[in-house]
Amino acid sequence: MKITSILPLAALSTAFVLPEQQVFSQLAVESHRSDDFAFVKLPSKEQVEDKIEHSIEKLGHRFDQVVKCSKHALDSAIDYAAETGSEASEKVHQKGFEAASWIDSTAHFGSNDHHHHNEPNQTLYQLISTSKYTTKLAAAIEEYPDLVVLLNGTIANYTIFAPIDSAFDKIPDKAPKPSKEFLKKVLLYHVSPEYYPAAKVLVTHTVPTALTVDTVGIGPQRVSTNIGLKGLTVNFYSRIIAIDIFGTNGVIHGIDSLLVPPPNAVDIIQFLPGEFSTLELGLTKTGLLPAINDTSAHIGGTIFAPSNFAFQKLGPKINGFLFSSYGQKYLKALLKYHVVANQTLYSDAYYAVDSVDNQDIPAGTFHIDLPTLLEDKSLSVNVARYGRLIVIRINGFSQVTIEDGIAADGVIQVVSDVLIPPKRIDRMEQHYQGEELTVEDLKERLELYA
């Protein structure tokens, strides 16, 4: 497995989880971009296990020392983060990156038990409402009595990604006040009904939130967690600045930017012409763009999105044919083969409309056949998951190069190649494996559907 599979294109990744369009007039969320990549030499699994356990134990011990000296754990954790600055952050995230590449999360972090030394005596809401760093978050939560009850309750062990006061300061002074309904959605998007201490976050790609939306399917909306040059972030742009502030009913992680629910998948594609202008042009010319964006026609979905470079790999002759007036019907059939309706496949979770429950993708290997919009044609998807290292292959050839472009109506998985439907040879389907492709060969594969 190549390490490049876990190092996404930073410029694209930082924009991959985007606020709803109408939110741009209400909230300003800083997007931090980076153009450099850090390639690391992967150690053995045993070395990594030792390092991650030592790192987490050491970090937890240092936080415990600070907490013992203060009456308020959340204030202490944020004070500690501010005092130690980037040095401590870089050290723990460097260890986290190594561990995330190899360690099986279910083997080490499958329990919901609290593994901290000092038993908490406050609920998550009490920690937030009495902290000097989360006064604005507390004021927002207090507008919704049901949220106060939720975060004081003990029905579950919750996780809160808590924006500190300076995160709210990023909202422009002249921005209109958001509606109460929208603000509640934003607050719910910061809460997970499941227990995610830092050790588990480090080996997790996506986290379910308390925000449920009809357009994503039967499961909750999710946030992504990422490890890169900025350290540990949520939705690529919001940096986690304090970890593992435990309450009697869960855990809090402090973040430096507000999280806002994402837009539809089509909006994300249109927002990133540097990566998807060819795909957008194809969807527009074939009339598929509005159809895919019509959430009344599907509940959730997965778009395997070829980048501009993936189209370039087809060569000028095939591209010239596909985008000609004669080739347009073939282009439409080809693009349909990249779209899955009513089934949302994240790198570590799967939602299906016809399923009773959503499911987590287990460690190890996972296979699923996803029916596409192209009649009677499915994609054969294999997911290999080992901690944070996840490799997704389609039809045994094309690989997902950037995972989990979380959208309001599903997810985008960026693929390394344009997906080519199989052809029949002696009554057997033969998948495209990267061999040289001619216009005539492509037409033969798509003729029945064009």
N, C-alpha and C positions, 0 to 999 in steps of 0.2 A: 504494500500500500504506500502510495506516495504522500509525503508530508504536505505537499502542495494542496492536497484535497481539503486540508483543514485551515488553510490560510486564504481567506476570501479576498477578492478585489476590494481593497479598503474604500476606495472612492465610491463604489457602488454600494457596499455594505452599509456605510454610514447613513445612506439615504433610504435603506430598504424598509424600515418601519417608519412610515410617514403619518403625520396627523391628517385627519379628515380635512378636506379642502376648506370647509367653512371655518375650521378651527384656526387657520392661518390669520384670520382677521381678529381672533380672540386671544390666542396664545402664541407666544414666540418661544420656540424651543431651540436652543442652540444645537447645531449639528456639528460635531467635531470630526474632521476628516483627517486621514493620514494616507500618504502615498507610499510609505516604506513598509517593508515586511521584515519580520524577524524570523530567520530560519534557525532552527535549533537542532542539535544532534540528539536524537532520541535515545534515552538510556534503556536498560532492560526493565521489564515489568517489575521485577523485585526491587530494583533501585528506586523506581518511581514510587512504589508503595511505601518504602521506608521514608522517602523525602516528603510525600504528602502528609503522612501521619505525623512526622516530626514537625512539619510546618504548621499544620493545624493545631497540634498540641501546644507548640510554642506561642502561636498567636493567641490561642485561647487563654494560656497562662498569663500573658502580658495584659490582656484585657481584664482578666480576673483581678490582677493586682490593682489596676486603676479603679475598677468597680468597688473594691473593698474600701477605697479611700473616699467614696462619695455616696451620697444618699440617692442619686439618680443615675441609673445605668445608661440611659440614652444620652444624657448630657456628657457623661464620662466618656462614652465611646466616641462621640463626635469631637470632644475636646482632644482625646487621644489621637484621633485621625488628623486633626489640624496640627497638633504639635509634632507628630512624627513625619507628616508630609508625605512626599512621594517616595521616600526611601523605604518605608515599611510597606507601602502599597506595591511598589515594584517587586519587592522580595516575595511577598505572598503570592502575587499574581504570576511571577515567574515559576514558582513552585506549582501553582495551580495549572499553568499551561502544560507543564510536563505531565502532571498527574492526569489532567483531562484527556491527554492523548492516549492513555493506556489503561487506566484503572476502571474496572467494572463497577458502575455505581450501585447496582443492586447488591453486590457482595459486601460493600463497605458502608453504604448509607441507606439501607433499606428500612431501617427501623424508624418509628415515629417517636421513640423515647428521647427525652432531653438529656444530652451528655455534657452538661456544664456543671461547674463545681458549686456555684452559689445558687441556691433555690430562689427563684424570683418571688416577689410578693405583690406585684402589680400586674394588672391586665395590660394588654397592648394599648387600649384606649387611655388608660391612666398614665402610662409611660409617655404617650404623645401629648396628652393634655397638660402635663406638668413639666414638660421639657422646655427650656428656654430657646431651643433651636427649631422647634416645630410648632410655634404659636399660630402660624398661618394655616398649617394643615389642621390643627386642632379646631380652629375657628370654622374652617370649611366643613369638617365632619360634624360639628355641633349643629349645623343647619339641618341635619337629617337624623332624627331620633332613632330610626331603625338601624342606622349605621353605628350609632353609639352602643345600642343594645348588642349588635353583632360583634363589635370589637371588645365588648366587655364579657361576652358569653364564652362558655366553655364547651360548646357543642363539638368544636374541632380545634386543632392546632393550626392557627392561621399564620400566614407570612405577609408582612407589609413592607413594600418598598416605599419608604417614607421620604418624600421630598422635604428638605430643610428649608428654612425661610428664604434663603438666598435663591432657591429655585423659583419661588414665586416672584422674586424681584426681577426676573428675566422677562416677565410680562410687560409690554410697553405701557407707559402711563396713560396713553390716550386710547388704549384698547377698550372696546366695549365690554361691559360685564357679561360673562356667559350666562346662558339660561340655567335655571336651577336644575332642570332635567339633564342638561349636558354635563354640568358640574358633578352631578351624582355619578354619571357614567365614568367620568375621569377618576373619581375617587375609588370606585369599584375596580377600575383597571389597575390600581396600585395594590390590590389585596388579592392574595391567593387563598382559597379555602383549604389548601394543603400545606404541609410543614416542610419548608426548605431552608434549613440552616446553611451556612456558607459552604460547608463541605459538599453538600448535595448540589448547590447552585453551580459549583465549579465543574461538575460533570453532567450538567443538564443543558440542553439546547433551548427548550421552551418550557414555560411554566404556565399552568392554567390560572386564570384570574376569576374573580367573582362577577365579572361582567359577562352576561349572556346576551347574545345577539342572534336574531332569527336567521341572518344571512350566512353564518359560518357553519350551521349544521346543529347537531344535537349537543355538541360539546361547548364549553365556555371559550370566550376569546382568550388568546394566549399572548404572553410577552416572550421575547427571545433574550437569552443571556449570552454574552460574548466575552471572550478573552483576547485582548490584543495589546497594542502598544500603549493604549490608555488604561490598561488594567482590566478589571472586571466591570462590564457595563450591562445595562438593560436596554433593549431595543437599539443597540449600537451607539447611542449618544448620551445616555444618562449614566454617569459614573457612580458606582457604589463606593461611598467614602467611609462607611462604618458598617461593620458586620456583627451579626449574632448578639443583638440586644434582646435578651430573652424575657418574656413575660409569662404569666401563669397560663396563658392560652395561645402561645406561639412565639414567633421571633420577628424582630424588626431589622431591616437593613436600611441605612440612610443613603439617599441618592441626591445628586446635585442638580437634577433637572426633572421637570414634570413629565410624566408619561401621558400621552394622549392616544386615544384609539385610532387605529390606522384607517386609510381609505380603501376603496375597492381595488382589486387587482389591476383592472384596466387603468385606473388613475396612476398607479405606481409605474406601470409600463410607459405611460405617456409622460410621466415626470422625469424619466431617465432616457432621453433620446440618445445619449452617448453610448448606451448599451443596447437599447431596444428599438431604435428608429426603424430598422428593417422589419422587425416583427410588427410594430405598430402600423407601418405602411401596408403590410400584407393583411393584417386584420381589418384595416379600413377599406382597402380595395375589394375585399371579398365580402364585406358586410358582416363579418363576424364580430367586430368590435362592439357594436350596440347589443348584439345578441348575448355575448358573454357578460356584458355589464348589466343585463336585465336580471336582477336578483329574484324576480317573480317566477323566472323559468327554472331556477335551480336553487338548492340550499347547500351552500358550501361548494368546494371544488378545488381542483389542483391544476395549475397551469405549469407545464414543463416548458420554460421559456428559453428559446435559443437566443444567444447574444448576437450582436452584429458580426462578431468574429466567426461564430458558428455558421452563419449564412455565407460568409466569405469563403469558408472551407469547401462549399459546394462548387465553387468556381464560377467564372463569368458566364459561361454558356448556359448552365442550369438556372442561374439567377435571372439572366436575360429572358429565358423562356418562361419561368414562373411569373415574372412581373410584366409579361406582355399580355395583350388582350386575349390571345389564343390560349395562353397558359394559365389564365386566371382561375379556371375551374379546377385545374390540378393543384394550384396554390391553395385554394379553399379546402380541398380534401386533405392536403398535407398538413395544414394548420389545425384542422379538426383533430388530427391524430395526436396533437400536443395538449388537448384540453380534456380534462376529466370532470364531469359534473356530479354533484351530490356525494362526492367522496373527497375528503380533505386529508392529505397525507403530509404530515410534518415529519421531520427527521426522527422524532421520538414519540409521536402520538398519531393516532388515526381516528378520524371521525367518519361515520357513514350514516346517511339518513335512514336507511332501512335496518340499522342495528339498534338493539335495545340500549347498549352502553357504548361510549367511546372507549378506546383502549390505548394503553401505553405500548410502545414498541419495545419488546424485551431486549435485554443484552444478548449478544450473539448475532444470529442471522434471522432475518424475517423476510418472507416472500409474499407478494400479493400481485394479483392480476387486476389492473384498473381499466374498466371499459371507457373508451374515449368517445368523442362525438362522431368519429368516423364509424359508420355502421359495421357492427360485428367485429370490430378491431379493438384489442386490448393491449395495454403496455405491460410487459413482464418486469416487475420492479423487485429488486433485491436490496435489502438494507442490511449492512454489517455494522453493528454497534458495539463498541468497546469503550465504555466511559464516554469521554467527549469526542473521541475519534469516531466519526460516522462516515461510511462510504455508501452512496446510493448509486446503483447502476440500473439502467433501463435497457431492456432487451439484450442484456449481457455485454453491451458495448459502450453506449453513451453514459457518461458520468455526470452527476449533479455537482457543479463546481461551486455554487453558492446556495446554501440551504436556507429554507425558512424565511422567505419574504412574506411576512405575516400581513394579511389583508383582511378587510372587514368581511369579505365574502369568500374566504378560503386562504390559499397559500400559493406562492410562486416558488418554484424550484428551477434555478437556472441550470441549463444543460450545456455540455461541452460541444455537442453536435446537433444538427437538425435531425430529428427522429424520422427515419425512413420506414414506411410500412413494409412488412415482409412480402416476399413473392412465393408463389407455389411452384414447387419442382417435384414432379412425381407424386402429387397429392399431399406433399409435405410443405409446411411453411418454412421458409428459410429467412432468418433475420439478417438485416444489413449489418455488416461487421466492419465497415470502414473501407471496403474495397472501392476501386475507382467506379464512379457512377456516371453514366451517360444520360442524355436527355431521353433517349428511347427507353432505357432501362427504367428511369423514373416514371415515364408515362405508362409503362407496362404495369408497374406496381400500383398505380393510382387509377388506371383506366376504368375499373369497375365502379369507382366512387365519384368520378368526375362528371 
